Amino acid sequence: MHRRVFLKGTAAAIPATVALQMLGGRWVFAQSADFKNDVDVLNYALTLEFLESEFYKQGNGAGLLDGNEATLVQQIGADENAHVVALTDTIKQLGGKPVAAPKVDFGGAFKNRNGFLKLAHVFENTGVQAYLGAAGFIQEPAILQAAAGIFGVEARHAAVIGELLGLKVEGGVFMGSTETPKTKDEVLKAVMPFVKG
Amino acid sequence: MPASKGREQQIAQAIQAHEEAHVGALSSTIEDLGGKPVESPKFKYPSGTFEDKAKFLATASTFEELGVKAYHGQVTEIKTPELLGAAASIAGVESRHAAVLAMMTGGEPFPAPVEGTLPMEKVLEAATPFIKS
Protein backbone atom coordinates (compact mmCIF):
# COMPACT_ATOMS: atom_id res chain seq x y z
CA MET A 1 0.00 0.00 0.00
CA HIS A 2 1.32 3.41 -0.91
CA ARG A 3 1.10 5.84 1.92
CA ARG A 4 0.19 9.34 0.93
CA VAL A 5 1.25 11.58 3.74
CA PHE A 6 0.38 15.14 2.95
CA LEU A 7 3.02 17.06 4.80
CA LYS A 8 4.86 20.12 3.62
CA GLY A 9 8.15 18.21 3.68
CA THR A 10 7.10 15.88 0.87
CA ALA A 11 6.90 18.79 -1.55
CA ALA A 12 10.68 18.72 -1.85
CA ALA A 13 10.42 15.52 -3.89
CA ILE A 14 9.29 17.41 -7.00
CA PRO A 15 10.20 20.84 -8.36
CA ALA A 16 8.46 23.43 -6.26
CA THR A 17 7.01 25.17 -9.27
CA VAL A 18 5.11 22.18 -10.61
CA ALA A 19 1.84 22.19 -8.77
CA LEU A 20 1.83 25.95 -8.45
CA GLN A 21 2.15 26.41 -12.20
CA MET A 22 -0.67 24.01 -12.83
CA LEU A 23 -2.93 25.72 -10.38
CA GLY A 24 -1.92 29.30 -10.99
CA GLY A 25 -0.57 29.47 -7.44
CA ARG A 26 -3.92 28.64 -5.89
CA TRP A 27 -3.01 25.29 -4.37
CA VAL A 28 -3.59 25.45 -0.67
CA PHE A 29 -1.47 23.20 1.47
CA ALA A 30 -3.90 21.53 3.78
CA GLN A 31 -2.88 21.56 7.41
CA SER A 32 -1.59 18.18 8.46
CA ALA A 33 -3.44 18.53 11.76
CA ASP A 34 -6.81 18.62 10.00
CA PHE A 35 -7.25 14.86 9.73
CA LYS A 36 -5.76 11.97 11.68
CA ASN A 37 -6.59 9.21 9.19
CA ASP A 38 -8.84 8.17 6.32
CA VAL A 39 -11.85 7.68 8.61
CA ASP A 40 -11.45 11.30 9.72
CA VAL A 41 -11.51 12.50 6.11
CA LEU A 42 -14.49 10.29 5.31
CA ASN A 43 -16.44 11.56 8.34
CA TYR A 44 -15.73 15.12 7.24
CA ALA A 45 -17.10 14.26 3.78
CA LEU A 46 -20.07 12.46 5.35
CA THR A 47 -20.99 15.56 7.38
CA LEU A 48 -21.13 17.61 4.17
CA GLU A 49 -23.08 14.91 2.33
CA PHE A 50 -25.62 14.73 5.20
CA LEU A 51 -26.05 18.48 4.88
CA GLU A 52 -26.59 18.28 1.11
CA SER A 53 -28.84 15.25 1.32
CA GLU A 54 -31.17 16.91 3.85
CA PHE A 55 -31.04 20.16 1.87
CA TYR A 56 -32.35 18.48 -1.29
CA LYS A 57 -34.88 16.43 0.66
CA GLN A 58 -36.41 19.64 2.01
CA GLY A 59 -35.94 21.64 -1.19
CA ASN A 60 -37.33 18.99 -3.53
CA GLY A 61 -40.18 18.45 -1.08
CA ALA A 62 -41.13 22.12 -1.29
CA GLY A 63 -42.41 21.74 -4.86
CA LEU A 64 -40.56 24.78 -6.22
CA LEU A 65 -39.34 23.26 -9.50
CA ASP A 66 -41.03 21.94 -12.62
CA GLY A 67 -40.32 19.69 -15.57
CA ASN A 68 -36.79 18.80 -16.59
CA GLU A 69 -35.35 21.11 -13.94
CA ALA A 70 -37.22 19.26 -11.21
CA THR A 71 -35.98 15.93 -12.60
CA LEU A 72 -32.35 17.10 -12.65
CA VAL A 73 -32.44 18.39 -9.09
CA GLN A 74 -34.15 15.19 -7.89
CA GLN A 75 -31.27 13.25 -9.49
CA ILE A 76 -28.84 15.45 -7.60
CA GLY A 77 -30.64 14.69 -4.35
CA ALA A 78 -30.50 10.96 -5.14
CA ASP A 79 -26.74 11.24 -5.81
CA GLU A 80 -26.21 12.90 -2.42
CA ASN A 81 -28.19 10.12 -0.72
CA ALA A 82 -25.99 7.56 -2.49
CA HIS A 83 -22.89 9.40 -1.27
CA VAL A 84 -24.16 9.27 2.32
CA VAL A 85 -24.69 5.50 2.06
CA ALA A 86 -21.33 4.87 0.37
CA LEU A 87 -19.37 6.95 2.89
CA THR A 88 -21.19 5.40 5.87
CA ASP A 89 -20.50 1.87 4.59
CA THR A 90 -16.86 2.65 3.90
CA ILE A 91 -16.30 4.15 7.35
CA LYS A 92 -17.80 1.02 8.92
CA GLN A 93 -15.67 -1.26 6.74
CA LEU A 94 -12.60 0.60 7.98
CA GLY A 95 -13.69 -0.06 11.57
CA GLY A 96 -14.65 3.57 12.16
CA LYS A 97 -17.80 5.12 13.55
CA PRO A 98 -19.82 7.25 11.14
CA VAL A 99 -20.70 10.70 12.50
CA ALA A 100 -24.36 11.44 13.18
CA ALA A 101 -26.23 13.69 10.78
CA PRO A 102 -25.97 17.31 11.90
CA LYS A 103 -29.13 19.24 12.74
CA VAL A 104 -29.61 21.75 10.01
CA ASP A 105 -31.64 24.89 9.31
CA PHE A 106 -31.69 26.39 5.83
CA GLY A 107 -33.57 29.50 6.88
CA GLY A 108 -35.63 31.01 4.08
CA ALA A 109 -33.94 29.06 1.28
CA PHE A 110 -37.13 27.29 0.20
CA LYS A 111 -39.37 30.34 -0.27
CA ASN A 112 -38.83 30.21 -4.02
CA ARG A 113 -36.93 28.48 -6.83
CA ASN A 114 -34.06 30.95 -6.94
CA GLY A 115 -33.41 30.75 -3.22
CA PHE A 116 -33.28 26.95 -3.40
CA LEU A 117 -31.00 26.80 -6.44
CA LYS A 118 -28.70 29.60 -5.28
CA LEU A 119 -27.99 27.83 -2.00
CA ALA A 120 -27.61 24.54 -3.92
CA HIS A 121 -24.95 26.26 -6.05
CA VAL A 122 -23.08 27.31 -2.90
CA PHE A 123 -23.25 23.84 -1.36
CA GLU A 124 -22.14 22.04 -4.53
CA ASN A 125 -19.18 24.33 -5.13
CA THR A 126 -18.21 24.09 -1.46
CA GLY A 127 -18.41 20.30 -1.77
CA VAL A 128 -16.07 20.35 -4.77
CA GLN A 129 -13.59 22.53 -2.88
CA ALA A 130 -13.84 20.41 0.27
CA TYR A 131 -13.08 17.12 -1.52
CA LEU A 132 -10.18 18.68 -3.40
CA GLY A 133 -8.79 20.23 -0.21
CA ALA A 134 -8.97 16.90 1.64
CA ALA A 135 -7.79 14.59 -1.18
CA GLY A 136 -4.13 14.81 -0.20
CA PHE A 137 -4.85 13.36 3.24
CA ILE A 138 -6.28 10.11 1.96
CA GLN A 139 -3.79 7.31 2.28
CA GLU A 140 -5.60 4.25 0.92
CA PRO A 141 -5.73 4.27 -2.92
CA ALA A 142 -9.16 2.59 -3.10
CA ILE A 143 -10.63 5.27 -0.86
CA LEU A 144 -8.97 8.02 -2.84
CA GLN A 145 -10.53 6.54 -5.99
CA ALA A 146 -13.99 6.62 -4.44
CA ALA A 147 -13.59 10.15 -3.06
CA ALA A 148 -12.35 11.40 -6.44
CA GLY A 149 -15.37 9.78 -8.08
CA ILE A 150 -17.73 11.61 -5.74
CA PHE A 151 -15.81 14.88 -6.19
CA GLY A 152 -16.33 14.73 -9.98
CA VAL A 153 -20.06 14.27 -9.57
CA GLU A 154 -20.26 17.25 -7.20
CA ALA A 155 -18.58 19.28 -9.95
CA ARG A 156 -21.27 18.08 -12.38
CA HIS A 157 -23.97 19.16 -9.94
CA ALA A 158 -22.37 22.57 -9.43
CA ALA A 159 -22.15 23.23 -13.18
CA VAL A 160 -25.70 22.12 -13.92
CA ILE A 161 -27.17 24.24 -11.14
CA GLY A 162 -25.13 27.20 -12.39
CA GLU A 163 -26.59 26.64 -15.85
CA LEU A 164 -30.16 26.24 -14.52
CA LEU A 165 -29.73 29.59 -12.79
CA GLY A 166 -28.37 31.12 -16.01
CA LEU A 167 -25.29 32.35 -14.15
CA LYS A 168 -22.37 33.73 -16.11
CA VAL A 169 -20.49 30.97 -17.88
CA GLU A 170 -17.12 31.68 -16.25
CA GLY A 171 -17.47 32.18 -12.52
CA GLY A 172 -20.96 30.68 -12.38
CA VAL A 173 -21.19 27.49 -14.42
CA PHE A 174 -17.42 26.97 -14.59
CA MET A 175 -14.99 28.18 -11.93
CA GLY A 176 -11.91 28.56 -14.10
CA SER A 177 -9.77 26.02 -15.93
CA THR A 178 -8.98 24.23 -12.65
CA GLU A 179 -10.99 23.61 -9.49
CA THR A 180 -9.87 25.42 -6.34
CA PRO A 181 -9.41 23.56 -3.04
CA LYS A 182 -10.56 24.82 0.34
CA THR A 183 -9.19 23.85 3.73
CA LYS A 184 -11.37 22.15 6.33
CA ASP A 185 -11.55 25.39 8.34
CA GLU A 186 -12.74 27.36 5.32
CA VAL A 187 -15.36 24.75 4.45
CA LEU A 188 -16.70 24.45 7.99
CA LYS A 189 -16.93 28.23 8.23
CA ALA A 190 -18.98 28.28 5.01
CA VAL A 191 -21.49 25.66 6.20
CA MET A 192 -21.65 26.66 9.88
CA PRO A 193 -24.56 29.10 9.39
CA PHE A 194 -26.74 26.11 8.39
CA VAL A 195 -25.74 23.73 11.19
CA LYS A 196 -27.70 23.93 14.41
CA GLY A 197 -25.92 21.30 16.47
CA MET B 1 -32.75 21.63 -22.23
CA PRO B 2 -32.08 23.95 -25.20
CA ALA B 3 -29.82 26.91 -24.55
CA SER B 4 -29.72 29.94 -26.82
CA LYS B 5 -27.12 30.00 -29.59
CA GLY B 6 -25.24 32.80 -27.85
CA ARG B 7 -25.18 30.85 -24.60
CA GLU B 8 -23.98 27.70 -26.36
CA GLN B 9 -21.19 29.67 -28.00
CA GLN B 10 -20.09 31.16 -24.68
CA ILE B 11 -20.02 27.71 -23.10
CA ALA B 12 -18.10 26.11 -25.98
CA GLN B 13 -15.60 29.00 -25.98
CA ALA B 14 -15.05 28.69 -22.23
CA ILE B 15 -14.47 24.95 -22.64
CA GLN B 16 -11.95 25.65 -25.41
CA ALA B 17 -10.08 28.10 -23.17
CA HIS B 18 -9.98 25.53 -20.35
CA GLU B 19 -8.63 22.80 -22.62
CA GLU B 20 -5.91 25.15 -23.89
CA ALA B 21 -4.98 25.95 -20.29
CA HIS B 22 -4.82 22.23 -19.49
CA VAL B 23 -2.50 21.59 -22.45
CA GLY B 24 -0.20 24.40 -21.27
CA ALA B 25 -0.22 23.27 -17.64
CA LEU B 26 0.42 19.61 -18.44
CA SER B 27 3.21 20.45 -20.93
CA SER B 28 5.08 22.65 -18.48
CA THR B 29 4.61 20.17 -15.64
CA ILE B 30 5.99 17.31 -17.74
CA GLU B 31 9.00 19.53 -18.56
CA ASP B 32 9.46 20.48 -14.90
CA LEU B 33 9.55 16.79 -14.03
CA GLY B 34 12.33 16.31 -16.59
CA GLY B 35 10.06 14.61 -19.13
CA LYS B 36 9.38 15.44 -22.74
CA PRO B 37 5.79 16.34 -23.60
CA VAL B 38 4.35 14.28 -26.46
CA GLU B 39 3.67 16.08 -29.73
CA SER B 40 0.08 16.86 -30.52
CA PRO B 41 -1.39 14.10 -32.67
CA LYS B 42 -3.05 14.99 -35.96
CA PHE B 43 -6.81 14.61 -35.64
CA LYS B 44 -9.74 13.69 -37.81
CA TYR B 45 -13.36 14.18 -36.85
CA PRO B 46 -16.51 12.51 -38.17
CA SER B 47 -17.73 13.98 -41.44
CA GLY B 48 -19.82 17.10 -40.94
CA THR B 49 -18.76 17.61 -37.31
CA PHE B 50 -18.24 21.33 -37.82
CA GLU B 51 -21.17 21.91 -40.16
CA ASP B 52 -23.85 20.87 -37.73
CA LYS B 53 -24.29 22.10 -34.17
CA ALA B 54 -25.74 18.82 -32.94
CA LYS B 55 -22.79 16.84 -34.35
CA PHE B 56 -20.24 19.25 -32.91
CA LEU B 57 -21.80 19.14 -29.45
CA ALA B 58 -22.27 15.35 -29.59
CA THR B 59 -18.58 14.85 -30.40
CA ALA B 60 -17.64 17.33 -27.66
CA SER B 61 -19.76 15.38 -25.20
CA THR B 62 -18.07 12.11 -26.19
CA PHE B 63 -14.63 13.64 -25.59
CA GLU B 64 -15.55 15.15 -22.23
CA GLU B 65 -17.04 11.93 -20.88
CA LEU B 66 -13.96 10.06 -22.12
CA GLY B 67 -11.70 12.66 -20.49
CA VAL B 68 -13.46 12.26 -17.15
CA LYS B 69 -13.09 8.48 -17.24
CA ALA B 70 -9.45 8.79 -18.33
CA TYR B 71 -8.51 11.02 -15.38
CA HIS B 72 -10.44 8.88 -12.92
CA GLY B 73 -8.80 5.75 -14.33
CA GLN B 74 -5.37 7.08 -13.32
CA VAL B 75 -6.13 8.35 -9.80
CA THR B 76 -4.29 5.55 -8.04
CA GLU B 77 -1.30 5.79 -10.39
CA ILE B 78 -0.32 9.31 -9.30
CA LYS B 79 2.17 9.12 -6.48
CA THR B 80 2.74 12.71 -5.36
CA PRO B 81 -0.03 14.59 -3.53
CA GLU B 82 0.72 17.82 -5.40
CA LEU B 83 0.34 16.19 -8.81
CA LEU B 84 -2.73 14.35 -7.63
CA GLY B 85 -4.27 17.63 -6.52
CA ALA B 86 -3.38 19.25 -9.82
CA ALA B 87 -4.79 16.38 -11.88
CA ALA B 88 -7.95 16.30 -9.77
CA SER B 89 -8.41 20.02 -10.19
CA ILE B 90 -8.42 19.49 -13.97
CA ALA B 91 -10.64 16.39 -13.79
CA GLY B 92 -13.30 18.32 -11.89
CA VAL B 93 -13.49 20.86 -14.69
CA GLU B 94 -13.85 18.06 -17.26
CA SER B 95 -16.79 16.80 -15.20
CA ARG B 96 -18.39 20.25 -15.38
CA HIS B 97 -17.89 20.30 -19.15
CA ALA B 98 -19.40 16.84 -19.53
CA ALA B 99 -22.47 17.72 -17.47
CA VAL B 100 -23.21 20.99 -19.24
CA LEU B 101 -22.74 19.43 -22.69
CA ALA B 102 -25.13 16.65 -21.68
CA MET B 103 -27.69 19.28 -20.70
CA MET B 104 -27.29 21.02 -24.07
CA THR B 105 -27.56 17.80 -26.08
CA GLY B 106 -30.38 16.09 -24.21
CA GLY B 107 -27.93 13.61 -22.71
CA GLU B 108 -27.45 12.48 -19.13
CA PRO B 109 -25.64 15.09 -16.99
CA PHE B 110 -25.39 12.69 -14.04
CA PRO B 111 -24.70 9.21 -15.42
CA ALA B 112 -23.89 7.78 -11.96
CA PRO B 113 -23.41 8.98 -8.35
CA VAL B 114 -19.66 8.36 -8.72
CA GLU B 115 -17.54 9.05 -11.83
CA GLY B 116 -16.66 6.03 -13.91
CA THR B 117 -13.14 5.00 -14.82
CA LEU B 118 -11.41 3.59 -17.88
CA PRO B 119 -7.91 2.12 -18.07
CA MET B 120 -5.46 3.79 -20.43
CA GLU B 121 -5.74 1.17 -23.19
CA LYS B 122 -9.53 1.55 -23.31
CA VAL B 123 -9.24 5.34 -23.46
CA LEU B 124 -6.76 5.14 -26.33
CA GLU B 125 -8.97 2.64 -28.11
CA ALA B 126 -11.90 5.04 -27.85
CA ALA B 127 -9.78 7.95 -29.07
CA THR B 128 -8.18 6.07 -31.98
CA PRO B 129 -10.95 6.82 -34.54
CA PHE B 130 -10.22 10.53 -34.05
CA ILE B 131 -6.47 10.28 -34.54
CA LYS B 132 -5.03 10.52 -38.04
CA SER B 133 -1.40 10.03 -37.01
Interface residues (C-beta under 8 A of the other chain):
Chain A: H2 R4 F6 T10 A11 A13 I14 P15 T17 V18 A19 Q21 M22 L23 W27 N68 E69 L72 Q75 I76 A78 D79 A82 H83 A86 V128 L132 A135 G136 P141 A142 L144 Q145 A146 A148 G149 I150 F151 G152 V153 A155 R156 H157 A158 A159 V160 E163 V169 E170 V173 F174 M175 G176 S177 T178 E179 T180 P181
Chain B: M1 A3 R7 Q10 I11 A14 I15 A17 H18 A21 H22 A25 L26 S28 T29 D32 L33 V68 H72 V75 T76 K79 T80 P81 E82 L83 L84 G85 A86 A88 S89 I90 A91 G92 V93 E94 S95 R96 H97 A98 A99 V100 M103 P109 F110 A112 P113 V114 E115 G116 T117
